[in-house]
Amino acid sequence: MYHYGHTIKEYREQKGITQAELAEKWVKSDGSAGVGVEYVSSIETGRKGIADQKVLRALCDILDIPLWKLGLSEYNPFEPDIHSVRSGYLYPEMLDAIEGLIRTCWHVRRTQPLPVLLGTISYLSGLTSRVTQSVGSSSDRRLLNLQAQVLRLEAITAGNLKKYDKALELDYKMLEIARETDDKATLALAYLAIGTELDRRGKHSEAITYLEQGRDVSFRSSKPIMTLMNAYLARAYASSHDTERFLRTIDVAEGLARDLNGTYGNGTDYVYHRLTGVLGEKSYGLITLNMPDASLEVCEDIEKEMEKDNNWWLHAWLPLDYAHAYMSKNDIDGAVKAGIDFYNRASTLQAPHAIDRVVKLVNEMKEGGYGNIKTVQEFEAMVKQL
């Protein structure tokens, strides 16, 4: 007996997506993303059904299933005008909608846990795919640049899910589009994405090469792009223990951000990285270069700026810098207290990458010779509950 699960399984397998991968992208009725693998299996085998049209339409977006295959019409009561894209009448409006959703995704990333962001990005990806299919193969420069920005968001979330190879794959796809459009902002951001991911892998020399390319391109772009590129290039210099170039480059980034007088991070050229973000890279670099007192001073500046920026994501990560700074000063009680703050905030983020860093912090404390201290042991027992 036929049921929707047959079609969902067929198109999932055509796209080469596992049940686990579909489970992560699955958009629920409340708009959030993520279900259990067993739930996907029960849908595909017909043990459970789907009554919500929004969920069915989201699956069509994710798996590129023709709407009629799931008994749906081209007319979407939730988006009554989207079918008109095929005729071209609403094409500019749909691009505006995609751009607006990209901005929304960045706002969600700053203010909401990861599952909410995954749901928003899944919807955005589906909408972008449907618009692209509706107009056919397009060389429209604006659409291509929007596709690049969607890839950038998908790569960032892949990294947060600890899917680092997938993140880098998406970053390289973004670079392909950027080279095709020759949009300087998009090109710089693609180099930034690749360089940042390589730096995270410990490939600092290769990372610097990409980030310096992005910095050079940014000279022909805008001040927000230049600021962002210098901030992350400085981080890579710190990772490679190049103190002189780190200090010089992070000063350039901070100076540019302050010169923009509150407009840095307002979305110009898809830059949503605020002054607090620049200071965050500065704090990281100072810790990496064994300057804990200077890092603690920067952390205090971040706390003051945080109220203006409403950057909940950075707020969650900030205690990790405190913990590392206190460890460098042999203040293990301060480090554990900051570590517990990070543990609590990382749990709220629901991001596997952040949780992994909590575990790494505990291991760093033990490797530093603090494993026999009671507060460290208590912290380790707490983390094991994750």
N, C-alpha and C positions, 0 to 999 in steps of 0.2 A: 504494500500500500504506500502510495507516494505521500511524503510530508516535506516541509521546508528543509528539514535536515539534510535530505539527499542533495539538494542544490547547494546548500551552504558548504557541505563537505566537498562537492565537486569543484566549486570555484576556489575554495581554500587550497585544495591540492594543486589546482592549475597555477596558482600564484606561488606555490612552494612554501606556504606558511604552515607551520605546525599548529596543533591544537593549543599548545601552550602560548605561542605567539599571538594567536587569535584571541585567546582568553585575556591577554594583557590589553589588547586594543578594543575589546568588546565594550560598546557604549551602552550603559544601563539606562533605564527609564528616567532616572534623576539627572542624567547628563554626565555622571562620573564614568570612569573607565575601569575595567578589570573585573573578571569573574574567575571562578575556579575552572581548572581543566576538566574536571568531572562534569561541570555544568555544560561546557561545550560538547562533550561527548554525548551527554544525555539529549541535547538538542539534535545532534547529527544522527543519532540512532532512533529518534522519534519518541523517546521516553518522556520528553518534555516538549512543550510548544512555545511559540512566541505570539503574544496577543497585541503587543504594543507596536503600532506602525512606525513610531520613531526609531525603535530598536531595529526593525526590519530595514528601514531606509538607511540607517547607519551601517548595517551589514552590507547593503548594496554598495555603499560608498567605499567601505574598507576592502571588499573583495571584487569590486567591479562587476557585480551581478546585475544584469538588465532588470529593471524594475518589474517588468511583467512576469519574470520567472518566479517572483514571490507574491504574485497577485496584486501588485501595486501599479497605479497609473502614473503617467508622467506628471500629472497635476499633483502637487504636494500641498495639502491643506496647511502644513506648518510653514511652508515657504511658497505661497501661491504664485509667484511670478518666475520661479527659477526655470520652468520649462521654456520660457520665452528666449532663453539664451541661445537656443538653437537657431532662432531666426535672426539673432544679432541685435535685436532691439534693446536688450537689457545688458549687453556685454560690458559696457563701461561701468554700469551700476554693480554688476557682479564682481568686477575687479575691485571696485571700491569696498564691497562687502568682504572680500578676501583680505584686503589690506587692513580693514577694521578688525577682523578676527585675529590677524597677526598681532596687532597692537594689544588686543584683549589677552592673547596668550602670554605676552610678556608681562602684562599686569598680573595675571593669574600666577605666573611663575614667581613673582615677587611676594605674593600675598597668600597663596594657598598651598596645601599639601600636594605632593606629586600626583596622586590619583585624579584629582580635579583637573590638573594640567593635562594629563594624558587624555582625558575625555574631551577636553576642548581642542587639543591638537588633532585627535582622531577625526573629529567633526570637520576641522579646517582642512585636513589632508583629503578627506572624502569630497568636500565641496570643490577644492582646487582640481582634483582629478576629474570630477564631473564637468566642470566648466571647460577644462582642456579637451575632454572627449567631445563635448558638444560643438566646439568650434573646429575640431579636427586638428591636424598637425599645424601648429602656429609658430610663426617667427616673430609674433608680437613681442616687442622688447619688454613692455611692462609686465605681461603675463609671465615671461621667462624669469624676470627678476623677482616676481612674487613667488614663483615656484622655488627659486633659490632660497628665499627667506623661510619658506615652509620646511625645506630640507634642513636648514640651520636649526630650526626648533626641534625637528625630529632627531637630529644628531645630539643635541643637548640633552633631550630626555633619554635617549639611548644610553648616553654616558651616565646619567643618574641611575639608570637601571643596571649599571655595571656591564652593559653590552658595548664594550669599548671598540671592538672590531667593527661592529655595525655603525657606531658613531663616526669612525674614520671613513668608512665606505660612503656614508651620506655626505661627509665633508668634501670628499673628492668629487662627488656628483655636483655639489654646489659650485666647486671650482670650474667644472666643465661648462656649466651654464654661464658663470661669470665671464669666462673667456669668450664665450659666444656673443654675449651682449656687450662686452667691453665696458660695462658700467663700473666706474672706479670704486664706488662705495661697496658694491657687491663683491668685487674682486678682492678688495682689502679684507672684507669680512670673511671671505672664503679662506684666504691665507691665514687669518687669525684663528679660524676654527681648526684648521689642520695643525698649525703650530702649537696651539694650546693642547690638543689631544696628544701630540707627539711629546710635549713637555711632561704631560702626566705619565707617559710611559717611560720616562727617564732618557729619552732620545734628545738631549738638550741641544746638541750641536745642530741636528737636523731641524729641530723646532725653531731655533734662532734664525736659520736660513729662511724659512717660510715667513716668520714674523717680521724679519727685516724687509722682505719683499713687500709684505703688506704695509709696513710703515712707509716705504718708498712710494707705493701707489697712493697712499693716503694724502701725500702732498698735493695731489691733483684732485682731491675730493673735498672734504669739509673738516672744520675744526673738531666736531664730535668724533669723526672717524680717526683723526690724528691722535686725539686724546686716548681713545680706546686702544689703538695700536701700540702707543708708547707704554701704556699701563701694563699690557700683557707681555710686551717685549721686555720690559723691566723685570717682570716675574721670571722670564726665561733666563735672563742674565744672572739673576740671583740663584736660580737652580744650578747654573753652571759655575757659581761662586766667583763671578766677575763683579766685584764690589764697585769698582769705579764706574763701569758702564751702567750698573743697576742704579746707583745714586743719581747719575746724570740723567738717565732716561725717566726715572720715576719723578724727578723734579720737573721735567718737561711736561709729563702727563698731568701732574697736579697743578702746575701753572696754567696750562691750557684750560683745565676744568674750572679753575677759579676765575679765569678771565671771561669764561662764558656766563658767569654771574647768575647761576641758578637755572640756566637753560640747558646745561649739559645733562643728557639723559632724557630729553623731552620727546625722543622718537625721531629726531632728524636723522635721515639716512639709516633708520632702523637701529639707532643706538639708544638703548634703555639703561645703560650702565651709568650709575650716578657718581657723584663725588665720593660717596662712601665706598663705592666699588674701587675707585682709584686708591683710596686710603687703605682698603683691604689688601690690595696687591702690595702696597708699601709695607704694611705690617708683616705680611708673609715674607717678603724679601728680607726685611730686617732680622726676623727670626732665623731664617735660613742662613744668614750671614753672621749669626751669633751676636746680635745686638739687641738683647731682650729688653733693656731699659727703654731704648728708643722705640721699640715695638709697642710696649705698654703705653707710652705717651700717645702714639698714633691710635691705639685702640680707644683711648679716652676721647680723642677727637671724633672717632667714628660714632661713639655713643651719643655725642652731642649732635652730630649731623643726622643720625638715624631718624629722629623725630620728623625732620623735614622730608626725608626720602621715603619713609614708609616701606623700607626694604626688609620685609619679614624674613626672606631667605638668607640674606647676609646676617641678620640678627641671630639666626639659628647657628650659623657657622662661626660667629665671632668668638665664642668661648674656646674654640679649638686653638686660636692664636694665643689667648690668655694662658691656656694650659701649657703650650710649648714654651712661652716666654718664662713662666714660673719654673718649669723644669730646667731651663737653661740657667736659672738663678739658684737652683737646688732648693727651691721652695716647693716641696712635694705636696704639702697640705693645700697650698694655693692651687697647684696643678690639678689635684684630685677634685677640689671644689669646682674649678672651671670645667673639668672633664665631665662631672656629673651634670652641670648645666648643658653641656654639649649633648650628652646622652639624652636628656629630656627633650631638648629641642630637635635633635635628629630623629627621635621617635615620632615626634609630631609631623615632621616633614614626610615621613614614610618613603624616603628615598634610599634604596639599597646602598648607593655609593656613600651617602653620609653615614649610614649605620656601619659600613665597613671601616670608615675612618675612626669611629669610636673604638672598634675592636683593635685597630692598629695603634691607637693612642695607648690603650692598656698594655699592649705588647712592648711599646717603646718605654713605658715606665718600668716594666720588668727587665728589659734589656739594659736599662740604665742603672740597674742595681737596686731598685726600690721594691722588688717583688715581695720582700719579707715584711714590709711595713703594713700595719693593720688596715689603714685607710685605703691603700692600694688593693689589698686583698678584698676588701668590702666592695670597692669599685668594680673589680673583676667579677665578683659574684653577681653584681647587679647587671653587668653587661652580658653575662652568659644567659640571661633571661630573654635577650633579644631574639 
